[in-house]
Amino acid sequence: MDVAEAIRMKRAVRAYSPKPVTDEAVTQILNAGRRAQSSKNTQPWHFVAIRDRQMLEDLAKLGTYADHLAHAPLGIAIITPDPAQRWSIMFDAGQAAAYMQLAAWELGIGSCIATIHNPEPARPLLGFPKDVHLRAALSFGYSDDPKLMNAEPLKGGRRSIKDVVYYDRWQG
């Protein structure tokens, strides 16, 4: 699958089959995140790959719409410096998340991002130090509806390009 096709077809997957994600696939996904571009090449991230069911269930409770983490075969927590230090930290984390999600999609693995609204309980759960923070995590797994992975995007699911793009100057 080429990148343009992956971007066109990619969708959030929140319901997973129990089939585990292989070690090889996990490594490919993590390497995609590691290779993401970042502001001034700061690479302001660490990743915690989580397969432990109880840990995923506990992490899911820390985000308002993070339930999909509880049922995923794999979760990846994106640990960063304090986002208040620099606006680009979360932008960079988002790039790493997008790279990982696209790499997973190419492997036939679905994913969904979750905002961690209550991050402090995650610190003892995942064991990361006080000088870094958790604001986002990703769930990964094979869709419980395999047809979803190859379904054409819904008509009307995205705003048209003419509704979101201007050239040289805002023309609203």
C-alpha positions in Angstrom: 0.0 0.0 0.0 1.4 3.4 -0.9 1.2 6.4 1.5 -1.5 8.3 -0.3 -3.7 5.2 -0.3 -3.0 4.6 3.4 -4.0 8.2 4.2 -7.2 7.9 2.2 -8.2 4.6 3.7 -7.1 5.0 7.3 -9.8 5.2 9.9 -10.0 4.9 13.7 -10.5 1.4 14.9 -11.8 1.0 18.4 -12.9 -2.6 18.5 -10.3 -5.3 18.3 -10.1 -9.1 17.8 -8.2 -10.9 20.6 -5.5 -11.8 18.0 -2.1 -10.6 19.4 0.1 -8.2 17.6 3.4 -10.0 16.7 6.7 -8.8 18.2 7.9 -8.0 14.6 4.8 -5.8 14.0 5.3 -4.1 17.3 8.9 -3.3 16.4 7.9 -2.0 13.0 5.2 0.3 14.6 7.6 1.6 17.2 10.4 2.2 14.6 7.9 4.3 12.6 7.3 6.5 15.6 11.0 6.7 16.4 11.6 7.9 12.8 9.0 10.6 12.8 10.2 14.2 12.2 10.3 16.6 15.1 11.1 20.3 15.6 14.8 20.8 15.4 15.2 17.0 15.5 14.6 17.0 19.3 12.8 13.7 19.2 10.9 14.6 22.4 9.4 11.2 23.0 9.7 7.9 24.7 7.3 5.0 24.0 5.9 2.5 26.5 4.5 -0.6 24.6 1.9 -2.2 26.8 0.4 -5.7 26.3 -0.6 -6.4 29.9 -4.4 -6.5 30.0 -4.8 -5.0 33.5 -2.4 -2.2 32.7 -4.4 -1.4 29.5 -7.7 -1.4 31.5 -6.2 0.9 34.1 -4.8 3.3 31.5 -8.2 3.4 29.7 -9.8 4.8 32.9 -7.5 7.8 32.7 -9.1 9.2 29.5 -12.6 10.3 28.9 -12.9 8.4 25.6 -10.1 5.9 26.0 -12.1 2.7 26.5 -10.6 1.2 23.3 -7.3 0.8 25.2 -8.9 -1.7 27.6 -9.7 -4.1 24.8 -6.6 -3.7 22.5 -3.9 -6.3 22.2 -1.4 -3.5 22.3 -1.2 0.0 23.7 1.6 2.5 23.2 1.9 5.4 25.7 3.7 8.5 24.3 5.8 10.0 27.0 7.2 13.5 26.4 8.8 16.4 28.3 6.3 18.8 29.8 4.1 20.1 26.9 4.0 23.5 28.6 7.7 24.0 27.9 7.3 24.3 24.1 4.2 24.2 21.9 5.9 21.9 19.5 6.2 19.0 21.9 2.6 17.8 21.4 2.9 18.5 17.7 5.9 16.3 17.5 4.2 13.6 19.6 1.3 13.8 17.2 3.6 13.2 14.3 5.1 10.1 16.0 1.5 8.9 16.6 0.5 9.4 13.0 3.6 7.6 11.7 2.9 4.6 14.0 -0.7 4.5 13.0 0.1 4.6 9.3 2.8 1.9 9.7 0.2 -0.3 11.6 -2.4 0.3 8.9 0.0 -1.0 6.2 0.4 -4.1 8.3 -3.4 -4.6 8.5 -3.5 -3.4 12.1 -6.0 -0.8 13.2 -5.4 1.9 15.8 -7.0 4.8 17.7 -5.5 7.7 19.7 -6.6 8.5 23.2 -6.1 11.7 25.2 -5.1 10.9 28.8 -7.0 13.5 30.8 -5.9 12.3 34.2 -2.2 11.5 33.6 -0.7 11.4 37.2 -2.1 7.9 38.0 -0.3 6.7 34.9 3.1 7.6 36.4 3.2 4.8 39.0 1.3 2.5 36.6 3.9 2.8 33.8 6.9 3.7 36.0 8.0 6.9 34.1 9.9 9.6 36.0 8.6 13.0 37.2 10.4 15.0 34.6 8.3 13.5 31.7 4.6 13.4 31.0 1.8 11.3 29.4 -0.9 13.1 27.5 -1.6 10.6 24.7 -1.7 6.8 24.1 -2.6 4.7 21.1 -4.5 1.4 21.0 -3.5 -1.1 18.3 -5.0 -4.4 17.1 -6.7 -6.3 14.4 -10.2 -5.0 13.8 -13.0 -7.2 15.1 -14.6 -6.4 11.7 -11.9 -7.2 9.1 -14.0 -5.6 6.3 -13.5 -2.3 7.9 -9.8 -2.3 7.0 -10.6 -2.3 3.3 -13.9 -0.5 3.2 -14.1 2.6 1.0 -14.2 5.8 3.0 -17.7 7.0 3.7 -19.1 9.6 1.3 -19.4 12.9 3.0 -17.1 11.8 5.8 -14.6 14.6 5.3 -15.0 18.2 4.4 -14.1 18.9 0.8 -10.8 20.4 -0.2 -12.5 23.6 -1.3 -14.0 24.0 2.1 -10.7 23.9 4.0 -7.9 25.2 1.6 -7.1 28.7 0.5 -4.3 29.8 -1.8 -2.1 32.7 -0.8 -4.8 34.4 1.3 -7.8 33.5 3.3 -10.8 33.8 1.0 -13.7 33.3 3.4 
